[in-house]
Amino acid sequence: MLAQLVLYLATALPQSAPPAFRCVLLEGLDGAYSEAGSINQSGEVVGLTVQPTGFFTAAHWNLDGELTVLGRTDSFHYSMATAINNSGVIVGRGSEWFSFPLIWTRADGAFQLEVKKPSYACAVNDAGDILCRAGLLTNNFGVLVERNGRQHVLAGSVMGLSNDQKVVGEFLQGGAYRWSIGGGYETLSKPVGFFDSMAFGIGEDGTVVGSLWNGAAELGAYWDAAGRPHVLPATSVRAVSTYATDINALGWIVGSQYGTRPGDDPNLPRSYGTLWVDGVGYQLEDLILDGPRVPLPFFGAMNDRGQITGTGIVGGQHCGIRLDPL
């Protein structure tokens, strides 16, 4: 019991030179608004762009940054791609008033996934298992759809899926969890002084990334494979909210911080994409040594090569980006 109450702070290892990146713009249709989300190990990225009609549509960018509009089924004006696996299977959502999960394959195009609605697909692993978020704001739940069609209904808001079918999420009453088919729910512990937690992603070794809430601020955090919580170290951002969204096989953790840096107007806080490597945090826009250096507020995904996706501000509008390690 006492061990669960100990705060496992992330301790910095001897600091080496931070990684450096090339910034690749993932532009939308005719330079329109775009957002980049998931990335696979080949560097393919999915997200959304805006059609001439003004509706969002699912998008795919290849390693060269070339855009393919994935489109939608005839039932929807709107679509969005949320995840891609290493076989190129893409999942996401289509919507009119409520959301419906969609799958895109290179052979079949877009089709609906038959699960409880309203819902949308938020993750797909290399086995082809698909994780969906379902329900309304007051009654969220998740559905894991195995490749063989078997479905598992999960509590609360689901966030991440690993290749060995582990799922992370948050209970409706609060608190992060890790779940597996064989082991069920594992409530992720909160250190003394923390009252709530959220999980946003899971690594292949079972490490979970997310945040902890202490009543005054949200702090970026991760839980190791044994379920022990670690608070991510502070950076130069005076942050009121920090969260981690993904972790790769190198142990790099990516996320975002909301606040101000020294020299900023304290009345104009903003989000800063953040990378933690070997226990040290960096603002990602400071690590760009090639390509456009643009404000990078939103980050979501990272592969084992260290490529990171997110959304930057270019010419006053949102533009998907991919950061490639140099």
Beta strands, then each sheet from edge to edge (+ up, - down):
strand 1: 8-9
strand 2: 21-26
strand 3: 34-39
strand 4: 45-50
strand 5: 56-61
strand 6: 67-71
strand 7: 78-84
strand 8: 90-95
strand 9: 99-105
strand 10: 109-112
strand 11: 119-124
strand 12: 130-134
strand 13: 141-145
strand 14: 151-155
strand 15: 157-161
strand 16: 167-170
strand 17: 176-180
strand 18: 184-187
strand 19: 196-202
strand 20: 208-213
strand 21: 218-223
strand 22: 229-231
strand 23: 238-247
strand 24: 253-260
strand 25: 270-277
strand 26: 280-283
strand 27: 288-290
strand 28: 298-302
strand 29: 308-314
strand 30: 317-325
sheet 1: 1+ 22+ 21- 20+ 19-
sheet 2: 27+ 2+ 30- 29+ 28-
sheet 3: 3+ 4- 5+ 6-
sheet 4: 7+ 8- 9+ 10-
sheet 5: 11+ 12- 13+ 14-
sheet 6: 15+ 16- 17+ 18-
sheet 7: 23+ 24- 25+ 26-
end
